[in-house]
C-alpha cells in the first residue's frame, strides 16, 4: 500500500526576487513497511522534502499524497490534525518538552488525541519497554543522555500509531554506541510492526541499514536504489 506519493513537487524560495529551487519536480512513492534513507549533499533538498511530506512546509507546486489525502490542499488547522493522527516525527534536536518526564513526553500526543488514560498508560509502558527505558519513565530530558533522549523521541513518535515516521538526521548528535542502539530499535520496529521509516541523513551507518536509498542532487532525484 502506498503511504506517501509526491508528484511534481517543487519548492521555490524567494520566487519574486532571485528564485532558489530547493526541489524541482520530485516524484517519489513510498510504500508501507519501507526503511528508506533520503541522502545527498548539503543543500540538495533532503530536509525540505521531508518537511513537505510531513506537512511542516508547503510545496510551491505539485501534489503530496499522504494516506490518500493531498496534504498540500489542507488548511493550517487541518494539517495540524492530520499530522497528529498520521505522521510521527523524530528530529535531530530531540525536541522533547523539558518540563515533562519521559513518560509525559511520550503520552503528550495521545492526550491531544483524547485517548483514554488506560490506553495511554498501556501504550507508554509498551513503548518505553521497546526502547529500553522502562526504568527512566520519571526522568526529565535534562536527566537523560542524548541517546536516551532520542529513544524517548522515537517512542513519542510511535505513540499515536502513525502511518509512518519521518526522521530528520536522527543520529547527528549521537555517539556510535547510541546510534547503533537507536538503529537497532528502529530496524526491529520496522520488521516486527511493519512501521514505515523515512530518514533524511548524512550518516553512513543509517544509509548502510536502509533497504532503499534515494539520492537528491540540486533538488532532483538522481538515483533510487532498492536493496530488498
Rosetta blueprint (number, residue, H / E / L):
1 X L
2 X E
3 X E
4 X E
5 X E
6 X E
7 X E
8 X E
9 X E
10 X E
11 X E
12 X E
13 X E
14 X L
15 X L
16 X L
17 X L
18 X L
19 X L
20 X E
21 X E
22 X E
23 X E
24 X E
25 X E
26 X E
27 X E
28 X E
29 X E
30 X E
31 X E
32 X L
33 X L
34 X L
35 X E
36 X E
37 X E
38 X E
39 X E
40 X L
41 X L
42 X L
43 X L
44 X L
45 X L
46 X H
47 X H
48 X H
49 X H
50 X H
51 X H
52 X H
53 X H
54 X L
55 X L
56 X L
57 X L
58 X L
59 X L
60 X L
61 X E
62 X E
63 X E
64 X E
65 X E
66 X E
67 X L
68 X L
69 X E
70 X E
71 X H
72 X H
73 X H
74 X L
75 X L
76 X H
77 X H
78 X H
79 X H
80 X H
81 X H
82 X H
83 X H
84 X H
85 X H
86 X H
87 X E
88 X E
89 X E
90 X E
91 X E
92 X L
93 X L
94 X L
95 X L
96 X L
97 X L
98 X L
99 X L
100 X L
101 X E
102 X H
103 X H
104 X H
105 X H
106 X H
107 X H
108 X H
109 X H
110 X H
111 X H
112 X H
113 X L
114 X L
115 X L
116 X L
117 X H
118 X H
119 X H
120 X H
121 X H
122 X H
123 X H
124 X H
125 X H
126 X H
127 X H
128 X H
129 X H
130 X H
131 X L
132 X L
133 X L
134 X H
135 X H
136 X H
137 X L
138 X L
139 X L
140 X E
141 X H
142 X H
143 X H
144 X L
145 X L
146 X H
147 X H
148 X H
149 X H
150 X H
151 X H
152 X H
153 X H
154 X H
155 X H
156 X H
157 X H
158 X H
159 X H
160 X L
161 X L
162 X L
163 X L
164 X E
165 X E
166 X E
167 X E
168 X E
169 X L
170 X L
171 X L
172 X L
173 X L
174 X L
175 X L
176 X H
177 X H
178 X H
179 X H
180 X H
181 X H
182 X H
183 X H
184 X H
185 X H
186 X H
187 X H
188 X H
189 X H
190 X H
191 X H
192 X H
193 X H
194 X L
195 X L
196 X E
197 X E
198 X E
199 X E
200 X E
201 X L
202 X L
203 X L
204 X H
205 X H
206 X H
207 X H
208 X H
209 X H
210 X L
211 X L
212 X E
213 X E
214 X E
215 X E
216 X E
217 X E
218 X L
219 X L
220 X E
221 X E
222 X E
223 X E
224 X E
225 X E
226 X E
227 X L
228 X L
